[in-house]
């Protein structure tokens, strides 16, 4: 059994390295996948006196069924299945296992829920909340403007660097999931607030230090996703918008308002950076000037 455990650990290490280097998955996804596979390995050892090398499809099916029985959400069950499927697919390719999880495994479907979307009036109320007499207030107003103007993910926003921004062209170069790059237009209000923030507030927050990041806290460290999340929550409460508003709400609102204004669904998909087998088959890469023109024509704060 000791030899099988050593082989299993070698398999896990090789798989994780492939996820990082060849598939270029985010650190968050890799950590989540590693945790899921390690929990499965522990269950096999403690409940089955087995290991992934000798496990069968029935073991995986039983394990996934148990996850549902103990109250794990459907999305968590599906994430576990995705991790195990990736793990065993790599195992097949490298000769660690012959188990194929692509078929014959029952996984619960996700229950689709409608995302929270703010009206244009509610967006205006949210944007009016930061205290513009302080550097942090200017930073926060600029951040909210940019999130709504561009439809960026929170993770994309906090990792923005100065070199990715062109105020002259009103564009941002954004690094999305899987390291994929897309160019986003930003509205005139967002450009104006960025200019004000970069010239007036950011130098005060830096306190003489240097940082490549656009959005920072006092001392020059980059704004974190948690801080951004709490920021949006705080201003949403002040605006009387409830507890369900998050940075992703601005992204949903951005897309909804563009579509309500008449923008083409394919353009919105491109702007959001939704990349999958389905979407890449539906539409081809769109010209940057065309994307910017659609944004200017249909976005409420273009």
NORSULVEN-V966501 format. One record per residue. N is the residue number from 1. PHI is phi in whole degrees, -180 to 180 (none if undefined). D_CENTER is the distance of its C-alpha to the mean C-alpha in Angstrom with 1 decimal. Layout:
n:N phi:PHI d_center:D_CENTER
n:N phi:PHI d_center:D_CENTER
This chain:
n:1 phi:none d_center:39.6
n:2 phi:-60 d_center:38.9
n:3 phi:-65 d_center:38.7
n:4 phi:-67 d_center:36.2
n:5 phi:-63 d_center:34.0
n:6 phi:-66 d_center:34.1
n:7 phi:-65 d_center:33.3
n:8 phi:-61 d_center:30.3
n:9 phi:-64 d_center:28.9
n:10 phi:-65 d_center:29.5
n:11 phi:-62 d_center:27.7
n:12 phi:-61 d_center:24.6
n:13 phi:-62 d_center:24.7
n:14 phi:-65 d_center:25.0
n:15 phi:-63 d_center:22.3
n:16 phi:-62 d_center:19.7
n:17 phi:-65 d_center:21.0
n:18 phi:-66 d_center:20.6
n:19 phi:-60 d_center:16.9
n:20 phi:-79 d_center:16.4
n:21 phi:-88 d_center:19.0
n:22 phi:-88 d_center:19.4
n:23 phi:-91 d_center:16.2
n:24 phi:56 d_center:14.1
n:25 phi:-74 d_center:11.4
n:26 phi:-69 d_center:9.3
n:27 phi:-61 d_center:11.5
n:28 phi:-61 d_center:9.6
n:29 phi:-65 d_center:9.9
n:30 phi:-63 d_center:13.4
n:31 phi:-64 d_center:14.5
n:32 phi:-65 d_center:13.6
n:33 phi:-63 d_center:15.5
n:34 phi:-62 d_center:18.3
n:35 phi:-62 d_center:18.8
n:36 phi:-63 d_center:19.1
n:37 phi:-68 d_center:21.6
n:38 phi:-64 d_center:23.5
n:39 phi:-66 d_center:24.0
n:40 phi:-65 d_center:25.4
n:41 phi:-62 d_center:27.6
n:42 phi:-63 d_center:29.0
n:43 phi:-62 d_center:29.7
n:44 phi:-59 d_center:31.5
n:45 phi:-68 d_center:33.6
n:46 phi:-83 d_center:34.5
n:47 phi:-100 d_center:35.1
n:48 phi:-118 d_center:36.1
n:49 phi:50 d_center:37.5
n:50 phi:-137 d_center:35.5
n:51 phi:-149 d_center:32.7
n:52 phi:-58 d_center:30.2
n:53 phi:-65 d_center:32.8
n:54 phi:-104 d_center:35.2
n:55 phi:-67 d_center:32.9
n:56 phi:-114 d_center:33.2
n:57 phi:-63 d_center:31.2
n:58 phi:-64 d_center:33.0
n:59 phi:-65 d_center:31.6
n:60 phi:-64 d_center:28.0
n:61 phi:-61 d_center:28.8
n:62 phi:-65 d_center:30.6
n:63 phi:-64 d_center:27.8
n:64 phi:-64 d_center:25.2
n:65 phi:-64 d_center:27.8
n:66 phi:-64 d_center:28.4
n:67 phi:-60 d_center:24.7
n:68 phi:-70 d_center:25.3
n:69 phi:-67 d_center:28.7
n:70 phi:-88 d_center:27.5
n:71 phi:97 d_center:25.1
n:72 phi:-67 d_center:21.6
n:73 phi:-65 d_center:19.4
n:74 phi:-62 d_center:19.0
n:75 phi:-65 d_center:15.3
n:76 phi:-68 d_center:16.2
n:77 phi:-63 d_center:19.1
n:78 phi:-69 d_center:17.2
n:79 phi:-65 d_center:14.8
n:80 phi:-63 d_center:18.1
n:81 phi:-63 d_center:19.7
n:82 phi:-62 d_center:17.0
n:83 phi:-65 d_center:17.4
n:84 phi:-67 d_center:21.2
n:85 phi:-64 d_center:21.4
n:86 phi:-63 d_center:19.7
n:87 phi:-61 d_center:22.0
n:88 phi:-77 d_center:25.1
n:89 phi:-64 d_center:24.4
n:90 phi:-64 d_center:24.4
n:91 phi:-63 d_center:27.4
n:92 phi:-64 d_center:29.2
n:93 phi:-64 d_center:28.7
n:94 phi:-99 d_center:30.0
n:95 phi:84 d_center:32.7
n:96 phi:-80 d_center:31.7
n:97 phi:-155 d_center:31.8
n:98 phi:-109 d_center:32.8
n:99 phi:-71 d_center:30.7
n:100 phi:-113 d_center:28.8
n:101 phi:-102 d_center:26.2
n:102 phi:-72 d_center:25.3
n:103 phi:-141 d_center:27.9
n:104 phi:85 d_center:29.9
n:105 phi:-115 d_center:27.2
n:106 phi:-89 d_center:26.7
n:107 phi:-124 d_center:23.1
n:108 phi:-63 d_center:22.7
n:109 phi:-75 d_center:21.0
n:110 phi:-73 d_center:18.1
n:111 phi:-85 d_center:19.6
n:112 phi:-77 d_center:18.0
n:113 phi:-119 d_center:17.9
n:114 phi:-74 d_center:17.9
n:115 phi:-71 d_center:15.2
n:116 phi:-70 d_center:16.8
n:117 phi:-127 d_center:17.8
n:118 phi:-92 d_center:19.9
n:119 phi:-76 d_center:23.0
n:120 phi:-60 d_center:23.8
n:121 phi:-64 d_center:26.3
n:122 phi:-66 d_center:23.9
n:123 phi:-60 d_center:21.5
n:124 phi:-61 d_center:24.7
n:125 phi:-64 d_center:25.5
n:126 phi:-63 d_center:22.2
n:127 phi:-65 d_center:22.6
n:128 phi:-83 d_center:26.1
n:129 phi:-78 d_center:25.4
n:130 phi:-60 d_center:24.9
n:131 phi:-82 d_center:28.2
n:132 phi:-79 d_center:28.9
n:133 phi:-86 d_center:31.8
n:134 phi:-121 d_center:29.6
n:135 phi:-60 d_center:27.3
n:136 phi:-67 d_center:24.5
n:137 phi:-65 d_center:25.0
n:138 phi:-65 d_center:24.9
n:139 phi:-60 d_center:21.7
n:140 phi:-66 d_center:20.1
n:141 phi:-63 d_center:21.6
n:142 phi:-64 d_center:20.3
n:143 phi:-63 d_center:16.7
n:144 phi:-63 d_center:17.0
n:145 phi:-58 d_center:18.7
n:146 phi:-71 d_center:16.2
n:147 phi:-60 d_center:13.2
n:148 phi:-76 d_center:15.5
n:149 phi:-73 d_center:17.2
n:150 phi:-113 d_center:14.4
n:151 phi:74 d_center:11.7
n:152 phi:-66 d_center:9.0
n:153 phi:-74 d_center:5.6
n:154 phi:-60 d_center:6.9
n:155 phi:-65 d_center:5.8
n:156 phi:-72 d_center:7.5
n:157 phi:-66 d_center:10.2
n:158 phi:-73 d_center:11.3
n:159 phi:-102 d_center:11.7
n:160 phi:-62 d_center:13.8
n:161 phi:-113 d_center:17.3
n:162 phi:-60 d_center:20.6
n:163 phi:-72 d_center:21.2
n:164 phi:-87 d_center:18.3
n:165 phi:-106 d_center:19.9
n:166 phi:-125 d_center:23.0
n:167 phi:-66 d_center:24.6
n:168 phi:-62 d_center:27.5
n:169 phi:-88 d_center:25.5
n:170 phi:56 d_center:23.0
n:171 phi:-135 d_center:20.1
n:172 phi:-129 d_center:17.0
n:173 phi:-98 d_center:15.9
n:174 phi:-112 d_center:12.1
n:175 phi:-101 d_center:10.7
n:176 phi:-94 d_center:7.6
n:177 phi:-63 d_center:6.5
n:178 phi:69 d_center:9.9
n:179 phi:75 d_center:11.4
n:180 phi:-75 d_center:12.0
n:181 phi:-105 d_center:13.6
n:182 phi:-141 d_center:14.2
n:183 phi:-102 d_center:16.6
n:184 phi:-116 d_center:16.1
n:185 phi:-79 d_center:19.1
n:186 phi:-124 d_center:19.4
n:187 phi:-73 d_center:22.0
n:188 phi:-61 d_center:25.3
n:189 phi:-58 d_center:24.7
n:190 phi:-65 d_center:21.5
n:191 phi:-63 d_center:23.4
n:192 phi:-65 d_center:26.3
n:193 phi:-70 d_center:24.4
n:194 phi:-62 d_center:22.7
n:195 phi:-62 d_center:26.2
n:196 phi:-64 d_center:27.6
n:197 phi:-63 d_center:25.0
n:198 phi:-68 d_center:25.4
n:199 phi:-93 d_center:29.1
n:200 phi:-108 d_center:29.9
n:201 phi:-94 d_center:27.4
n:202 phi:-60 d_center:25.4
n:203 phi:-59 d_center:28.7
n:204 phi:-69 d_center:29.7
n:205 phi:-73 d_center:26.6
n:206 phi:-66 d_center:27.0
n:207 phi:54 d_center:30.6
n:208 phi:86 d_center:31.8
n:209 phi:-87 d_center:29.0
n:210 phi:-121 d_center:26.9
n:211 phi:-147 d_center:23.1
n:212 phi:-80 d_center:21.1
n:213 phi:-83 d_center:18.2
n:214 phi:-71 d_center:18.5
n:215 phi:-99 d_center:17.5
n:216 phi:-133 d_center:19.5
n:217 phi:-103 d_center:21.3
n:218 phi:-58 d_center:25.1
n:219 phi:100 d_center:26.2
n:220 phi:99 d_center:23.6
n:221 phi:-71 d_center:20.8
n:222 phi:-68 d_center:17.2
n:223 phi:-62 d_center:15.7
n:224 phi:-93 d_center:13.4
n:225 phi:-63 d_center:10.4
n:226 phi:-66 d_center:13.1
n:227 phi:-63 d_center:15.5
n:228 phi:-63 d_center:13.5
n:229 phi:-60 d_center:12.9
n:230 phi:-66 d_center:16.6
n:231 phi:-59 d_center:17.6
n:232 phi:-63 d_center:16.3
n:233 phi:-60 d_center:17.8
n:234 phi:-61 d_center:21.0
n:235 phi:-72 d_center:21.6
n:236 phi:-66 d_center:20.8
n:237 phi:-64 d_center:23.6
n:238 phi:-61 d_center:25.9
n:239 phi:-83 d_center:25.5
n:240 phi:73 d_center:26.3
n:241 phi:-99 d_center:23.2
n:242 phi:91 d_center:22.8
n:243 phi:-95 d_center:20.3
n:244 phi:-85 d_center:17.7
n:245 phi:-79 d_center:16.3
n:246 phi:-143 d_center:12.9
n:247 phi:-54 d_center:10.8
n:248 phi:-68 d_center:9.1
n:249 phi:-62 d_center:12.8
n:250 phi:-66 d_center:13.4
n:251 phi:-66 d_center:11.0
n:252 phi:-63 d_center:12.9
n:253 phi:-65 d_center:16.1
n:254 phi:-55 d_center:15.7
n:255 phi:-66 d_center:15.5
n:256 phi:-63 d_center:18.2
n:257 phi:-68 d_center:20.5
n:258 phi:-64 d_center:20.3
n:259 phi:-67 d_center:21.3
n:260 phi:-64 d_center:23.9
n:261 phi:-79 d_center:25.3
n:262 phi:111 d_center:25.9
n:263 phi:-68 d_center:23.2
n:264 phi:-69 d_center:22.9
n:265 phi:-58 d_center:20.2
n:266 phi:-65 d_center:19.7
n:267 phi:-68 d_center:19.2
n:268 phi:-63 d_center:16.5
n:269 phi:-60 d_center:14.7
n:270 phi:-66 d_center:15.2
n:271 phi:-65 d_center:14.1
n:272 phi:-76 d_center:10.8
n:273 phi:77 d_center:10.2
n:274 phi:-77 d_center:10.5
n:275 phi:-120 d_center:12.1
n:276 phi:-154 d_center:14.1
n:277 phi:-58 d_center:17.8
n:278 phi:-63 d_center:18.6
n:279 phi:-69 d_center:17.2
n:280 phi:-70 d_center:18.6
n:281 phi:-79 d_center:21.9
n:282 phi:-78 d_center:22.0
n:283 phi:-139 d_center:21.7
n:284 phi:-100 d_center:22.3
n:285 phi:-63 d_center:20.9
n:286 phi:-100 d_center:22.0
n:287 phi:-64 d_center:24.0
n:288 phi:-59 d_center:22.4
n:289 phi:-62 d_center:25.4
n:290 phi:-68 d_center:25.1
n:291 phi:-60 d_center:21.5
n:292 phi:-65 d_center:22.7
n:293 phi:-67 d_center:25.7
n:294 phi:-63 d_center:23.8
n:295 phi:-61 d_center:21.7
n:296 phi:-63 d_center:25.0
n:297 phi:-78 d_center:26.8
n:298 phi:-115 d_center:24.5
n:299 phi:-81 d_center:22.2
n:300 phi:-60 d_center:24.0
n:301 phi:-120 d_center:23.5
n:302 phi:-74 d_center:23.8
